[in-house]
Structures are given as C-alpha cells and as structure tokens.
C-alpha cells in the first residue's frame, strides 16, 4: 500500500475536509497496525509514537487516518499547525516557490524571502529597538544558536535555565532541559556551564507571589554562579513540556529587570508559545516584557521546518561573519510558508481566535474541575490550556490516571497530548482553525472518559 492508495478520493485535505469525528474502525485500525509493524522494523525504537493512527489527510480541526477514521485534533502537531493543516495561503506560497527553486543555501547565494521573514519577525516581536534575525530549522537549533550568540556578546559562559524547562534534545539543549526521562536519560555527559534555578509554579508554590519567586531564583543564581559569570538566562514565558506552567504575575518582569542591571542576556524561548497561541502574538507581550533575544519555531511556518532567533541588533551582530548559519537554515520553501503563515496570523486576527478558544477550554474544564477533585488545576492562556490531574486526597501527581484518560480519549478519536515533569498534565493545543462545535465535542469526550477512568 502506498500513500497515494490510502488517500481519500474527496476531499484531499485542508479546510475543505469534513469537520467531524468519525470512527470507522477501532483506533488504531488494521492499516495503521500494519504500518506500525513496518515502523518497528524500519525505524529506530528511540523514535516514539503517541497515537499510532497513521494520517493521510488533515485540515481545520481534524486528522484522517489510513483506515478512514476522522480524529479531533487537539494537539496541532505540538502547536505547529496553528493556522490549520494545508492552509490554502501556505499551499499556494510553497507551490509557487517550489516551481522557482527549492534550495541554494542562503549563506552561498541568498534570496529575498529570507530577508522578508527577518523583517517581519523584527516587526512582530516585542520592543521598538533595532533588531536582527537569523533563521534555522528546529527549536533546539535556534536555542543553541541563541546561547552561542549570548556567550559571544557577553564574553561570559554560564547559562541559567529553570526547573521544569524544556529547550530541546541536542547535546547543549538537553543540559537546559530539566526532565530526565525520556529526554536526557543515558545521553550524557551534557554541556558545561549550565545551571538551574527554581521556577514560579503557582499551583505548588504555597502562596509565593511572582516577585518573591523571582527573588528566590535570583538569590540562588547570585550565590551559586554570580552575575559576573552569567552570559544568559533562558526561560519559556509559559512552560511547555514542563506542564504548561504559567508563572505568577511579576516573576518574568523581575527577572528581566535583574538581567538588565547585571548585563545578562534575557532569552525568551517562545517555541511553543509563539504566534498567537496564547492570545497575544507572543506570550512575552502579555507580560509586558521585552526579551533581549527571542527563540521561535513550531507555529512559524504552517508545518514546514523553520526556526528563528530575533533580538537586539548589537547582540545579534556580535558573532563573526560565518559564525552562525547552516545549510538548510531559512530554506526558501519554509520562508515562503512562513510569510504566508505570519500574514494569516495578522490579517485574520488569530490571537483573538486563540482567546475565544481559550474561553471555551477554560469554561468547560473548570466545570469538570468543580465536580471532580482529581482535576487539581486548570491553567494556561489562549489556546494553550492544560489540566493537572492529582490524587484528590494528597494532591500528589497522578500520572497513571493521566495515562488512562488519554488512552481512552485516543480510542474515542480525540488526539490529546500529555506533558509535565510528573507526567500528570493533559495539554490542549487545538488548531486555531478548529470549529467551536468540534472543540466542544472533544471536551465532552474528555469529560466522559475522565468520569469513567
């Protein structure tokens, strides 16, 4: 069986795909099971799969698998397809570029779309200071380059990341990432001069406010590292893999003020939070902070691989010519997709759509929480919302319950993702193109499987 054989005759995909949950077989169905068998024989066992339903078409708020099942997508490929899968603007832009040329390497013979993406990022990111941008392929690659740039600019080596952080799986970014299993276990040693500070975690901070949590972190940094040795502080304005942890108000601004006073580069990792996901173009906008460097990926290019570092011109211009870049960084197809994608975020006011989705999510999830004490917390912002499941008596994380609930939702045709240091958080990252009724149906399935768990 080939991919072409498996494709439905009509419609192929994109926004024209029927927006419905439809179960034709058990999930995964027989064709997906056969593909899983082939995957196990051909692909490294280290490449895991959350839900082995193999997809042949997607659009709006649904994914269609090889067996003809139509699944409600509440994950967006981990916050990637924010404007919807195969959005017409992206398809047209990439097709036009594909007909012109597919690659030259910008650092060999450049092209204008790379510059246009940089100009747009310089305009969209917080702050009205002079900025520069550089383009890469993945979030981890962008994080690594942001650290390189900060070290070169400051002449210092130490970098601070936070509890529950996730910044990637390369050698350097594994050191920044907090969670051992599965991201770090057995892969050491890690890069040197990386340190960790306590995060603001309101649900588990016993009343510690944002400025107080920031002072706790700063005290540890000053005692264990010293500002004179610190090149950069890197933080997700809302933590992603760590559990969708939204720091208490005042935490981020206090850290920014300390970095400014001590010549430490403040790096905002907006790989998962960026591009309208949280109800603002960037999560930093909600906090009113202006990072020195911002790292972006995921939602930037409608599903094509692209990432970026944007920041203050004097910092970004510090490395020597040739010190940053790469063969595929800012590939012309990805740049075409990014220009169309970012245009959609702006012209369709998808930040507003994210807030509308967030209101539905929080309303429905808080209603469940009111009657089910296993739902310890509902948190997030915009279309980036999570529930933390706990033992109702002790408040301890309940990863086993979380696993049962997600598995049951998958069997009912709803794609959910987990996260959290303790494995007890269910996260919601629906495409901003999802219809309200489909979103509500997905939440109704969640409520039913949670009640039955």
N, C-alpha and C positions, 0 to 999 in steps of 0.2 A: 504493500500500500504506500502510495506517495502522498505528499501534502496536497497536491492537486486533486487526487482521487477523493480525499477526505473533505475538501471544501464544499460547503452547501452551495447549491446552484444559485439561489437568490434568497436574500441579498448577500453580497460578499462580506460586507462588514461596514465599519464606520457608523455614523449616526443614523443611517437608514435601517440598521439591524433592529428587528422587533425587540422592544424593551419589555421583556417578560422573563420570569423564572419558569423554566420548562424542564421537567425530569422525564427523560425517555428511558433511561437505564438506571441501575444503581451507579453510584459515583464512588470510585472510578468505574466506568463501563468497560466492556470487553476489549474495545480497540485501545483504550487508554492503558489497560492492563498489559496488552501485548507490547505497547510502546514502552511501558515500564520495564518489561523483561529485556527489551533491546537496550534500554538505557543502562540497566545494571550490567550488561555485558560489554558495553562500549564506552561508558562514561565513568570517570573516577568516582569511587564511592564517597569521596570527600565532598562532592557536589550534591547537596541535599535538595529535596523537593518537599514543599509544604503540602500541596494538594496535587496528586498525580493524575489530574484531568488534563489531557493534552489539548491545547487550544488551536483552533483553525480560523476563528473569526472573532472580532471584538469591536465594540463601539457603544457610545453612550454609557450605560451602566451595566452592560452585560458582557460575558465571555461565553463563546460557544465552543464546546469540545468536539473531538472527533466522533463521539457517539451521538451527537445531536442534542446533548443537554445544554440548556442555556442557564448560566450561573449569574447570580447577582454579584457584581464586583465591588467589594468594599475595601479593596487594597490598592488599586491603581498601579499594580506592579511596584509596590512600595513607593507611592507618592510620585510616580513618574508621569503617568498619563493624565495630568490634571485637566487638560482641555478636552480629554476624551481620546480614545484609540482611533487612529486613522482619521483624524480631523481633516476635513476637506482642504483647509488652507495649508496644512502641513504636507499633505499628499501632493498637492499641486506644486508647492515650492520645491519639494525634493525631486519630483519628476522633472521639473524644468531644469534643475541643477544637474540631475543625472544625465540629461541629454547634452549638457555642455561639457562637463568634465567631472570626474569623480575624485581626483587627488592630484596635487602637485607637491605637497608639503609646504606650508606657509613659510617656513624658515629657509626654503630654497627659492621658489618662485611664488610670491604671495598673490592674494586675490582680495577683492574689496569686501566680500561678505564677512570675513574675519574682522575687519575694521568696523563694519556696521554693527556687528554683535557687541564689540567692545564699546562702541559709542553708546549703544542702548543700555548696556549694563552700567556704564559710568553715569548715565542719566537717572536710571531707575533706583540705584542703591542709595542708602541714606547719606545725607551730607551734601553740601554745595561746594566743597573744596575741589581742587584739581585732582583728577583720578586717572589711573591707568588700569588696564585689564590684560590678563593673559589667559589663553584657552587651553584646556586639557581634555582628557577623555572620561575620567571617573571621579567620583567624590574623593576617594582616597588619594588619587594622584594630585588633585587640587589642594587637599590638606597638606600633603607632603611638600608641595611647592610653596605654600603659604609659610610653612615653618622655615624652609630654606631662605625665603626672601626676608623674613623677620630676623633670622640669625645674621644674614649678611648685612642688613641695615644697621642693626644694633651692635654688632661685633660681640654679642654675648651668645651663650649656648643653651642655657636651661629653658625648658618649656613646661608650663603647668597646664594639666588637664584636670577634669573633675570626676568625682565619684559618679558612677552610672553612665559615663560618657561612652559614646561610640563615634569613632572617626575613621574607621576603615580596617583593612586586613593586610596591608603591606607591612614590611618589617617596621618602619617608623610608626605607622598609624596603629599597629597592634599595640605598641607601647602606650599610645594615647588612649586607646580603648580600654575600658575598665573591666569588662566582663570576660572571664577566663574561658568558659565553655559556651559555645564551641569555637570562639573566635581566636583564642590565644593558646589553648592547651596543646603542649608539645611542640610549639613552634619557636621557642626562644633559642638563644638569648635575643633580647629586644634592644632597640636603640638606646644609647646612653643619654643622660641629662634630661630625662623626662620624669616629672614629679606629679603627684596627685593631691588635690585639695578637696575639702568637703563641699558638697552641693547643697543648695537650698531645696528641700523636699518637704513642702508644706504638710502633706498628709502624715509624715512620720517625723516632723521636726519639733513636736511638743511645744508649739506656740512661738518658736523662734521666728521673728519677722525677717524681712528681706535684708535691711541694713545690718541687722545682728548676725545673720548667716554669712553675709559678706565679710564682716569684721572677723568672724571665726576663721574663714578661709584665708584672709589677708594675714592674720596673726600667724597661722601655720606657715604660709609662704615666707614671711619675713624671718621666722625663726629657723626654718629648715633649709631655705635656699638663699634668701637675700635678694632684694630688688636689683642690686648691682650685678648680679649674675643671671638675671632673668631676661631672656630675649622676648618671650611672648607668653600670653595667656590665651588659651583656646577654649571656647565654650559654645555649646548649642543653646540658643536662646530658649528653645523648648527642646528638652532631650528626646531623642527618637527611640533608638533601640533600648535605651535605659529605662523606658517606661512612660514616655510622654509626660515627663515631669516638667511642670511649669513653675519656675522659681517664684518665690514670693515677691511682691512689688518692692522695688528699691534694691534688690540684690544685684541685678545687672548694672544699673547706673552707678552704684557704689564701687563696683569693680572697675568700671570704665574710668571713674574719677581717680582711683588709685593708680591705674596704669598710666594715665596722663601725667600724674605728678611724679612718676618714677621712671619715665622713659621706657615703658614696657609696651610692646605692640599688642593691642587687643584684637584677637581674631574671632569673628563670629562665624561658626560653622552652620550655614543655612542650607545644607544639602537637602535635608528633609523638610524644613520649614519654609523654604523659599518659594516665591512665585505664587502669591495669592492663597496659598494653602491655609494659612492661619487667619484669613480675613483681612490681612494687610498684604501689600506686595511682599514684604519681608517681616518676620517676627520682630526684628530689631525696631521696626517702625512703631509697633505697638508700645514698646518700652521707651521710645524716645531716645534711643542710644545711637551713636554714630561710630561704628567699628573702624579701626584703622585698616583692617583687611577683612573682606568677606569672601567666604568659600561657598560656591553654588554648584549644583548638578541636578540630578533627578528631573524635576519639572521643567527644566530649562528648554528642552528641545523636543517635546511631544513624543518621546520614546526613543529618539536617537541618542547615541552616546556622546555627551558633551559635558564639560565642567569648566569652571572659571574661577579665577581669583581676581577680585577687584579691590582697589584700595588707594590710599593716598599716594599721589604721584611720586613724592620724594622717597617713599618706601619701595614702591613697585619698581622705580628706576634704579635702585641700589645695585642689583646684581650686574656683573659684567655681561657684555654682549655675548650671547650664546650660552649663558648660564642657566636659562630656563627655556623650555620648549620641548618639542618631541615630534616624531614622525607623523603621528595622526592627530595631534592636538589642534582643534579648530578645523577638523575636516570639512570641506565645502558642503557636503550633504548635510552634516549636522548643523552647520551655520545657517543654511537655508531653512532648515526646520526650526531652529531657534528664533530666527527673525519672525517667521510666521506665528510661532507659539507665543512669543512675548507680545506681539501685536494683538493677539486674541485676548491675552490677559488684560490688556489695557482697554481695548475698544469694546469688549463685551462685559466689562466691569466684573470680572470673575472673582475679585475679592469680595464684592457684595454677595455673589452666589455662595462663596465659602461661608460667609456669615449666616446665610439662610439655611444652609445645610447644617451648620453648627447648632442653630436653634432647634432644628428637628432632632438631631442626635442627642443633645443635652436634655431636651424636654422628655423624650422617650426613655432615655437611660436613667434619668433621675426618677422617673415614675417607677421604673423597675427597682431602683435602689430603695425607694420609700417602703417597699413591701418585702424586700429580700436583703437581709443584713449581710449576706455573703458578698454583696457589691459594696466594698468599702469606700470607694472613691470614684467619682466621675470627674474627669478633668480634661483640659486641652483648650484649644482656641480655634474658631472657624471650623474647617473641615478636617481637623486634626484632633480627634477626641479619643479618649480611652476610658476603660473601666478597669479598676484594680479589684481582683477577687481575693477574698480573705476568709479565714476561719471566723465565723461570726462571734465566737466567744473570746478568742485570744487576739484577734486582729492580725495573726500571722499570715504571710502569703500562702495562697493555696494554688500551687502550680498544677496539682493533679486535677482539681476541679476545672481549671482553665483549659487543660488539655482535653478533657471530656466534652466540654461545651463547644470548643472549636471543632473537634472531630464530628460532633453531631450536626453542627451547622453546615460543615462541608458536605455531609451526607444528604443534607436537605437543599443543596445547591446554593449556598451562600459562602462566598470567599471571605474568610476572616484571617487576620494575622495576629500573632502574639508578639509580645516584647516584654521588657522589664528584666532587671538584674535577677529577680527571683522567679522569672518565668510565669508570673501570675497576672499579666496585663493583656487585655484584648484591645487592639487599636483599630480605629476606623479611619480610613483614608480613601473615601469614595472619590471617583472622578467628579469633577465639578460639573460635568455634563449629565450626571445621573438624574432621572426624573424623580420627583418627590414620592410618587406612589411606589416606585421600585425601592427607594431607600426605606420607606416605612415598612414595606413587606419584609425586607431583610432584617429590620429590627424586630418585627413580630416573630420571625423565625428564631432570632436570638432569644427573645423572651421565653418562647415555648421550650427550647432545648435547655435553657438555664433552669427553668422550673422543673424539668424532667430529670435533670442531672443529679 
